[in-house]
Amino acid sequence: MKEGNQQKAEKTFSVSDYIKIVNQGLKDFRAKVMGEVSEVSFGPTGHVYFSLKDEKDKSLINCIIWKSRYQLYGIELKEGLKIIVFGNPEIYPPTGKLSFIAETVEHAGEGILKKEYEKLKKKLTEEGLFKEERKRTIPKYPRKIGLITSRQGAVLADFLNNLGKYGFKIKMIDSRVEGQAAVADLLLSIKTFKKQDIETLVIMRGGGSLESMMAFNNEMLAREVADFPVPVIAAIGHHKNVPLVALAADLSVSTPSIAAIVLTESWEQATLLLEGYERDIISSYEDVLGNADSLISRSIDAIRGIRDLVFNKYREVETALKISFQNFKNALKNGKINLKNSWKKSIFGFKSLLSVINQQLEHSDKIIELNNPERQLKLGYSIARCNDKIIRSIRDAKTGEDVDIRVVDGTIISEVKNINPNK
């Protein structure tokens, strides 16, 4: 006996502790079990209790599948149905009963799988889930791509090798894609991408049997794909029975390589279009250069003719300028003599003019002095003002108003008592 097991054998456990140890060990017995359903019952919380028996010797195992799992796979458990369950045995502490806890459930046998496939396909078709008018166009020039597939195998490499280098930003979720156990992974991946900023979602896996494709014929998954907020491309292997997820997608292609080509196509077309524009621009530029070269040649010939004409005119002008310059020198020499004489005359005339102006200024000064009001004040005259205006008439003052009378040595302020006009 091993030392660890011996220590456990010597130790005393409580019932609950021992059940925990046993259940932990029972997880090592996870397996797929196939059998025929019998004794189906539904608990008050929606969990399903059933038995699975062997057709050969009627061996029996009690099973439980929790409500959420039962709804996930969409298989109606009824007596006589042949199924495959995956899970592990576990002791239920309150009763001590050993049951097989089914994590997944699927139909057994291709015949029943085909029958259930056709049944669900008919149901969803009648609902209009696969109608062409529901399908959206894959956007042109996409860059943000969501990708759901398994990181294992050649599928991912095929997709990436054919994608092209156009600056794609790919967000990938590694998901199981094989068998019924993949349903939960795929649903979680889709719900995760609903919150992501992507322009297209691609779901991929390689080909396989109808049994291996079971996850992609799940009703809940097909509805999630049909209701996804952006267009979905399904690249789900070759099979004569097209998976329901592929029918619900906006575009279904047979291989990941084709999915990559679809995403790259609009970018390649844009590249070809730009190359065409580039060729047109270069061709037009060459034509322009050719025309410009011809124009330049003609212009050079014209410039040479103009140059000769200009040089001839220059020579004529140069000769005329030499003659004119000599005449100007002669005129300048004569002008200097005349200017000297004129200067002498100007100086004499200017002195005479200054004398006359000086006499006129002295005369004006005498006239101003004779007419200076202050001089008149000294002679006994006065200046009367009323309201800051000089009084020239009896109309300039009124009885009761103050009158300022300026005399030679000050101002007299008086009040008008009476006004007597000249008779």
C-alpha positions as CSV (number, residue, x, y, z in Angstrom):
1,M,0.0,0.0,0.0
2,K,1.3,3.5,-0.9
3,E,2.2,5.8,1.9
4,G,-0.5,8.4,1.0
5,N,-3.2,5.7,0.8
6,Q,-2.0,4.2,4.1
7,Q,-2.3,7.5,5.8
8,K,-5.9,7.9,4.5
9,A,-6.7,4.4,5.7
10,E,-5.5,5.2,9.2
11,K,-7.3,8.5,9.4
12,T,-11.0,8.8,10.4
13,F,-13.1,11.1,8.1
14,S,-16.5,12.7,8.5
15,V,-19.1,11.5,6.0
16,S,-19.1,14.8,4.1
17,D,-15.3,15.0,4.0
18,Y,-15.1,11.5,2.7
19,I,-17.8,12.1,0.0
20,K,-15.7,15.2,-1.1
21,I,-12.6,13.0,-1.4
22,V,-14.5,10.3,-3.3
23,N,-16.1,12.9,-5.7
24,Q,-12.7,14.4,-6.3
25,G,-11.4,11.0,-7.3
26,L,-14.5,10.3,-9.5
27,K,-13.6,13.2,-11.7
28,D,-10.9,10.9,-13.1
29,F,-13.7,8.8,-14.5
30,R,-14.9,11.4,-17.0
31,A,-16.1,9.7,-20.1
32,K,-18.6,9.4,-22.9
33,V,-21.3,6.9,-22.2
34,M,-23.9,5.7,-24.8
35,G,-27.2,4.1,-23.9
36,E,-31.0,4.2,-24.1
37,V,-33.0,6.8,-22.1
38,S,-35.5,5.5,-19.6
39,E,-37.4,6.9,-16.5
40,V,-37.2,10.6,-17.4
41,S,-38.4,13.1,-14.8
42,F,-38.1,16.9,-14.3
43,G,-37.2,18.4,-10.9
44,P,-39.0,21.6,-9.6
45,T,-35.9,23.7,-10.5
46,G,-35.8,22.4,-14.1
47,H,-33.0,19.8,-13.7
48,V,-33.6,16.6,-15.6
49,Y,-33.2,13.1,-14.0
50,F,-33.1,10.1,-16.2
51,S,-31.6,6.6,-16.4
52,L,-29.4,5.3,-19.2
53,K,-29.5,1.5,-19.9
54,D,-27.4,-0.8,-22.0
55,E,-29.3,-2.6,-24.8
56,K,-27.3,-5.8,-24.4
57,D,-27.6,-6.7,-20.7
58,K,-29.9,-4.0,-19.4
59,S,-27.1,-2.5,-17.2
60,L,-28.4,0.8,-15.7
61,I,-26.8,4.1,-14.6
62,N,-28.6,7.0,-13.0
63,C,-28.0,10.4,-14.7
64,I,-28.6,14.1,-14.0
65,I,-28.3,17.0,-16.4
66,W,-28.7,20.5,-15.0
67,K,-31.3,22.8,-16.5
68,S,-28.9,25.2,-18.2
69,R,-27.1,22.4,-19.9
70,Y,-30.3,20.7,-20.9
71,Q,-31.6,23.9,-22.6
72,L,-28.3,24.5,-24.2
73,Y,-28.3,21.4,-26.4
74,G,-32.0,21.4,-27.4
75,I,-32.5,17.6,-27.2
76,E,-35.8,16.4,-25.8
77,L,-35.0,13.4,-23.5
78,K,-37.7,10.7,-23.7
79,E,-37.8,7.0,-23.1
80,G,-36.3,4.9,-25.8
81,L,-34.1,7.7,-27.2
82,K,-30.5,6.6,-27.9
83,I,-28.0,9.2,-26.7
84,I,-24.4,9.8,-25.8
85,V,-23.6,11.7,-22.6
86,F,-20.3,13.1,-21.4
87,G,-19.5,13.7,-17.8
88,N,-18.4,12.0,-14.6
89,P,-20.0,10.1,-11.7
90,E,-20.7,11.9,-8.4
91,I,-22.2,11.1,-5.0
92,Y,-25.0,13.4,-4.0
93,P,-24.3,14.1,-0.3
94,P,-27.9,14.4,1.1
95,T,-28.9,11.0,-0.3
96,G,-25.6,9.2,-0.8
97,K,-26.9,8.3,-4.2
98,L,-24.3,7.9,-7.0
99,S,-25.3,9.6,-10.3
100,F,-23.7,10.4,-13.6
101,I,-23.6,14.2,-14.0
102,A,-24.0,14.8,-17.8
103,E,-22.2,17.9,-19.0
104,T,-23.2,17.3,-22.6
105,V,-25.9,15.2,-24.4
106,E,-26.2,14.3,-28.0
107,H,-28.0,11.9,-30.3
108,A,-26.3,8.6,-31.0
109,G,-26.2,7.2,-34.5
110,E,-26.1,9.1,-37.8
111,G,-29.6,8.1,-38.6
112,I,-31.1,9.9,-35.7
113,L,-28.7,12.8,-36.1
114,K,-29.8,13.3,-39.7
115,K,-33.5,13.1,-38.6
116,E,-33.0,15.7,-35.9
117,Y,-31.0,17.9,-38.3
118,E,-33.8,17.9,-40.9
119,K,-36.4,18.6,-38.2
120,L,-34.6,21.6,-36.8
121,K,-33.7,22.9,-40.2
122,K,-37.4,22.8,-41.3
123,K,-38.4,24.6,-38.1
124,L,-35.9,27.5,-38.5
125,T,-36.6,27.7,-42.3
126,E,-40.3,28.2,-41.6
127,E,-39.5,30.9,-39.2
128,G,-37.5,32.7,-41.9
129,L,-34.2,32.5,-40.1
130,F,-32.4,31.5,-43.3
131,K,-34.1,34.0,-45.7
132,E,-31.8,35.8,-48.1
133,E,-33.4,39.2,-47.3
134,R,-32.1,38.8,-43.7
135,K,-28.6,38.5,-44.9
136,R,-26.3,41.5,-44.8
137,T,-23.5,42.4,-47.3
138,I,-20.0,41.9,-46.1
139,P,-18.6,45.5,-45.7
140,K,-16.0,46.8,-48.2
141,Y,-12.5,47.5,-47.0
142,P,-13.0,45.8,-43.6
143,R,-10.1,46.0,-41.1
144,K,-11.5,45.0,-37.7
145,I,-12.1,41.2,-37.9
146,G,-13.4,38.9,-35.1
147,L,-12.4,35.3,-35.4
148,I,-13.7,32.2,-33.6
149,T,-11.9,28.9,-34.2
150,S,-9.6,26.4,-32.6
151,R,-6.0,27.4,-32.4
152,Q,-5.1,23.8,-33.2
153,G,-4.9,22.4,-36.7
154,A,-4.3,24.0,-40.2
155,V,-7.5,26.0,-40.4
156,L,-6.1,29.1,-38.7
157,A,-2.9,29.0,-40.8
158,D,-4.9,28.6,-44.1
159,F,-6.9,31.7,-43.2
160,L,-4.0,33.9,-42.3
161,N,-1.9,32.8,-45.3
162,N,-4.6,34.0,-47.7
163,L,-5.6,37.2,-45.8
164,G,-3.3,39.6,-47.5
165,K,-1.4,42.5,-45.9
166,Y,-3.9,45.3,-45.8
167,G,-3.6,46.3,-42.1
168,F,-6.2,43.9,-40.7
169,K,-6.7,44.1,-37.0
170,I,-7.8,40.6,-35.9
171,K,-9.2,39.7,-32.6
172,M,-9.3,35.9,-32.1
173,I,-11.0,33.7,-29.5
174,D,-9.7,30.1,-29.2
175,S,-12.8,27.9,-29.0
176,R,-13.6,24.2,-29.2
177,V,-15.2,23.4,-32.5
178,E,-15.5,19.6,-32.3
179,G,-18.6,17.7,-31.0
180,Q,-21.4,18.7,-28.7
181,A,-19.0,20.0,-26.0
182,A,-18.1,22.9,-28.3
183,V,-21.6,24.5,-28.1
184,A,-20.9,26.3,-24.8
185,D,-17.5,27.6,-26.0
186,L,-19.0,28.9,-29.2
187,L,-21.9,30.6,-27.5
188,L,-19.6,32.3,-25.0
189,S,-17.3,33.4,-27.8
190,I,-20.1,35.0,-29.8
191,K,-21.5,36.8,-26.8
192,T,-18.0,38.1,-26.0
193,F,-17.6,39.5,-29.5
194,K,-21.0,41.3,-29.3
195,K,-19.2,43.7,-26.9
196,Q,-16.2,44.2,-29.2
197,D,-15.6,46.8,-31.9
198,I,-15.4,44.6,-35.0
199,E,-16.8,45.0,-38.6
200,T,-17.1,41.3,-39.5
201,L,-17.2,38.0,-37.5
202,V,-15.7,34.8,-39.0
203,I,-16.5,31.4,-37.5
204,M,-14.3,28.6,-38.8
205,R,-13.6,24.9,-38.6
206,G,-12.5,22.2,-41.0
207,G,-14.7,19.4,-42.5
208,G,-15.9,16.4,-40.6
209,S,-18.8,13.9,-40.1
210,L,-22.3,14.9,-39.1
211,E,-21.5,13.8,-35.6
212,S,-18.4,16.0,-35.3
213,M,-20.5,19.0,-36.7
214,M,-23.2,18.6,-34.0
215,A,-22.2,21.9,-32.3
216,F,-22.9,23.9,-35.5
217,N,-26.4,22.4,-35.8
218,N,-27.4,23.8,-32.4
219,E,-30.6,25.9,-32.4
220,M,-29.4,28.4,-29.8
221,L,-26.1,28.9,-31.7
222,A,-27.9,29.4,-35.0
223,R,-30.1,32.1,-33.6
224,E,-27.1,33.9,-32.0
225,V,-25.4,34.0,-35.4
226,A,-28.6,35.3,-37.2
227,D,-29.0,38.0,-34.6
228,F,-25.3,39.1,-34.4
229,P,-24.9,42.9,-34.8
230,V,-22.4,42.8,-37.7
231,P,-22.2,40.5,-40.8
232,V,-21.0,36.9,-40.0
233,I,-19.0,34.7,-42.4
234,A,-19.2,30.9,-41.7
235,A,-16.3,28.9,-43.1
236,I,-17.3,25.5,-41.8
237,G,-15.8,22.6,-43.8
238,H,-17.3,20.5,-46.6
239,H,-20.3,18.4,-45.8
240,K,-23.4,17.4,-47.8
241,N,-25.6,18.6,-44.9
242,V,-24.8,22.3,-44.6
243,P,-24.6,23.2,-40.9
244,L,-27.4,25.3,-39.6
245,V,-25.0,28.0,-38.4
246,A,-23.7,28.3,-41.9
247,L,-27.3,28.7,-43.2
248,A,-27.9,31.4,-40.6
249,A,-24.7,33.3,-41.4
250,D,-24.7,36.3,-43.8
251,L,-22.2,34.4,-46.0
252,S,-21.3,30.8,-46.0
253,V,-18.0,29.5,-47.7
254,S,-16.6,26.1,-47.7
255,T,-13.0,26.8,-46.5
256,P,-11.2,29.3,-44.3
257,S,-9.0,30.3,-47.4
258,I,-12.1,31.5,-49.2
259,A,-13.2,33.5,-46.2
260,A,-9.9,35.2,-46.2
261,I,-10.2,35.9,-50.0
262,V,-13.6,37.4,-49.5
263,L,-12.2,39.8,-46.8
264,T,-9.3,40.7,-49.1
265,E,-11.2,41.1,-52.3
266,S,-12.4,44.7,-52.0
267,W,-8.8,45.8,-50.9
268,E,-7.4,44.0,-54.0
269,Q,-9.9,45.7,-56.3
270,A,-9.0,49.0,-54.8
271,T,-5.3,48.3,-55.3
272,L,-6.0,47.4,-59.0
273,L,-8.0,50.6,-59.4
274,L,-5.3,52.7,-57.9
275,E,-2.7,51.0,-60.2
276,G,-4.9,51.9,-63.2
277,Y,-5.1,55.5,-62.0
278,E,-1.4,55.5,-61.6
279,R,-0.9,54.3,-65.1
280,D,-3.3,56.9,-66.5
281,I,-1.5,59.6,-64.5
282,I,1.9,58.5,-65.8
283,S,0.7,58.3,-69.3
284,S,-0.9,61.7,-69.1
285,Y,2.3,63.1,-67.6
286,E,4.3,61.6,-70.4
287,D,2.0,63.3,-72.9
288,V,2.3,66.6,-71.1
289,L,6.1,66.3,-71.0
290,G,6.2,65.5,-74.8
291,N,4.0,68.5,-75.6
292,A,6.1,70.6,-73.2
293,D,9.3,69.5,-75.0
294,S,7.9,70.4,-78.4
295,L,6.7,73.8,-77.0
296,I,10.1,74.4,-75.4
297,S,11.9,73.7,-78.7
298,R,9.6,76.2,-80.5
299,S,10.0,78.7,-77.8
300,I,13.8,78.4,-78.0
301,D,13.7,79.2,-81.7
302,A,11.5,82.2,-81.0
303,I,13.7,83.4,-78.2
304,R,16.8,83.2,-80.5
305,G,15.0,85.3,-83.1
306,I,13.9,87.8,-80.4
307,R,17.5,87.8,-79.1
308,D,18.9,88.8,-82.4
309,L,16.3,91.5,-82.8
310,V,17.0,92.8,-79.3
311,F,20.8,92.9,-80.0
312,N,20.3,94.8,-83.2
313,K,18.0,97.3,-81.5
314,Y,20.5,97.5,-78.7
315,R,23.3,98.5,-81.1
316,E,21.1,101.1,-82.7
317,V,20.1,102.5,-79.2
318,E,23.8,102.3,-78.1
319,T,24.9,104.5,-81.1
320,A,22.0,106.9,-80.4
321,L,22.9,107.1,-76.7
322,K,26.5,107.8,-77.5
323,I,25.5,110.8,-79.6
324,S,22.9,111.9,-77.1
325,F,25.4,111.6,-74.3
326,Q,28.0,113.8,-76.1
327,N,25.3,116.4,-76.8
328,F,24.3,116.2,-73.1
329,K,27.9,116.8,-72.0
330,N,28.1,119.9,-74.3
331,A,24.8,121.1,-73.0
332,L,25.9,120.5,-69.4
333,K,29.1,122.5,-70.0
334,N,27.1,125.4,-71.4
335,G,24.6,125.1,-68.5
336,K,27.4,125.4,-65.9
337,I,28.4,128.7,-67.4
338,N,24.8,130.0,-67.5
339,L,24.1,128.7,-64.0
340,K,27.1,130.6,-62.6
341,N,25.8,133.9,-64.2
342,S,22.3,133.1,-63.0
343,W,23.5,132.5,-59.5
344,K,25.1,135.9,-59.3
345,K,21.9,137.6,-60.5
346,S,19.8,135.5,-58.1
347,I,22.0,136.6,-55.1
348,F,21.6,140.2,-55.9
349,G,17.8,139.9,-56.5
350,F,17.4,138.0,-53.3
351,K,19.1,140.7,-51.2
352,S,16.9,143.4,-52.8
353,L,13.8,141.3,-52.0
354,L,14.8,140.9,-48.4
355,S,15.1,144.7,-48.0
356,V,11.6,145.3,-49.4
357,I,10.1,142.6,-47.1
358,N,11.8,144.1,-44.1
359,Q,10.4,147.6,-44.8
360,Q,6.9,146.1,-45.2
361,L,7.2,144.2,-41.9
362,E,8.1,147.4,-40.1
363,H,5.2,149.3,-41.6
364,S,2.8,146.5,-40.6
365,D,4.1,146.5,-37.0
366,K,3.3,150.2,-36.7
367,I,-0.2,149.7,-38.0
368,I,-0.8,146.8,-35.5
369,E,0.5,149.0,-32.7
370,L,-1.8,151.9,-33.6
371,N,-4.8,149.5,-33.6
372,N,-4.0,147.7,-30.4
373,P,-7.0,147.9,-28.1
374,E,-4.8,148.3,-25.0
375,R,-3.3,151.4,-26.6
376,Q,-6.9,152.8,-26.8
377,L,-7.4,152.0,-23.1
378,K,-4.4,154.2,-22.3
379,L,-6.1,157.0,-24.2
380,G,-9.1,156.9,-21.9
381,Y,-11.3,154.4,-23.7
382,S,-12.8,151.3,-22.1
383,I,-14.2,147.9,-23.4
384,A,-17.6,146.8,-22.1
385,R,-18.7,143.1,-22.0
386,C,-21.9,141.4,-21.1
387,N,-22.2,137.6,-21.0
388,D,-18.6,137.4,-22.4
389,K,-19.5,139.4,-25.5
390,I,-18.4,142.9,-26.4
391,I,-21.2,145.4,-26.1
392,R,-21.6,147.2,-29.5
393,S,-25.3,148.1,-29.2
394,I,-27.9,148.6,-26.5
395,R,-29.4,145.3,-27.7
396,D,-26.3,143.5,-26.3
397,A,-27.3,144.1,-22.7
398,K,-30.5,143.9,-20.6
399,T,-31.6,145.6,-17.4
400,G,-30.4,143.7,-14.4
401,E,-27.5,142.0,-16.2
402,D,-23.9,142.4,-15.0
403,V,-21.5,144.4,-17.3
404,D,-17.7,144.0,-17.1
405,I,-16.0,147.3,-18.0
406,R,-12.3,146.9,-18.7
407,V,-10.1,150.0,-18.3
408,V,-6.4,150.4,-18.5
409,D,-5.6,149.3,-15.0
410,G,-8.4,146.7,-14.3
411,T,-12.1,145.7,-14.7
412,I,-15.2,147.3,-13.2
413,I,-18.2,145.1,-12.7
414,S,-21.5,147.0,-12.7
415,E,-25.3,146.2,-13.1
416,V,-27.4,147.7,-15.8
417,K,-30.0,149.9,-14.2
418,N,-31.5,151.6,-17.2
419,I,-31.0,151.6,-21.0
420,N,-31.5,154.9,-22.9
421,P,-31.5,154.8,-26.7
422,N,-30.2,157.8,-28.7
423,K,-33.0,160.2,-29.7
